[in-house]
Amino acid sequence: MQRSLKWLAVATTIGMILVLLGGALVTKTESGMGCGRSWPLCNGEFVPTEITPELVIELAHRLVSGSVGFLVLILSIWSWKVIGHIRETKFLSFLSFFFLLLQGLIGAAAVIWEQSDFILALHFGISLISFAAVFLLTLLIFEIDKKFDADKLIIDKRMGFHIISITIYSYFVIYTGALVRHTQSSLVCRDWPLCINDSPALPSNLYEWVQMGHRAAAAGIFIWIAYVTYLAVKKYRQQKVIYWGWISAFTLVSLQVLSGAVIIFTQLNLYIALMHALFITCLFGVLSYFLLLLSRSRKNQSK
């Protein structure tokens, strides 16, 4: 049974990544109305008669999201029964399914009733919370904590502050990135890192503000993670999970910034854009694991 649960956890985690990338693909290709204002059917038909690329992308995203939703539900119930004695399990089980369900309802509402770009930008972030919960459940199922001796881990207050603050701030960065996609502001600035490198100036319209606001937020998280990685390398060399965790986080945020620049240079290459979404998804997963480790550390200190 434990082996089957592990396979399910891995499949569900991969499925959640596909849901997130599928949502990004729908936005990037402007396929949100591929099925018209009809949900869950496409143009009111069970089997669509008029096939378009936008319809295929939107319908595929719906089918994947629905299938993964069932996997998440099964994983939540099964984890509750098998590893429910681990204190985080029940909370993560609830979180994973609730936010995936919420994501689906918001997606349906966006199709049936027109929503503002600022509301639609929440869609990716809500899915990301569900992914993080599934990812952490998977780590618990594989007993990763025991391999890293998390029951002996002690994280000081300064590192704890950075973990909580960066995780919250990363969510803001993710929201601004989703807002860039939904407002179609990806190519409003022709250059990088400034909007126009040979003529520095403040943004002149909403789209430039959205784009440059995201770049400023991304620069902030890059510098912040670089600093905390320095602290981890300097003071946590003996605690491998923190040491390698922050090195992984810095690698991911570096790839995130690099892919963001390449998006501009390649004029919104779709594959690069999807990699951009993948890197931030993985980074949020790592930061979420740090939150779990911080919880374990506080429990250890209270013993």
Salt bridges, closest charged atoms under 4 A:
GLU58 OE2 - ARG62 NE 2.90
GLU88 OE2 - ARG87 NE 3.35
GLU88 OE2 - ARG296 NE 2.82
GLU143 OE2 - LYS146 NZ 3.36
ASP145 OD2 - ARG296 NH1 2.09
ASP191 OD2 - ARG190 NE 3.36
ASP198 OD1 - ARG190 NH2 3.31
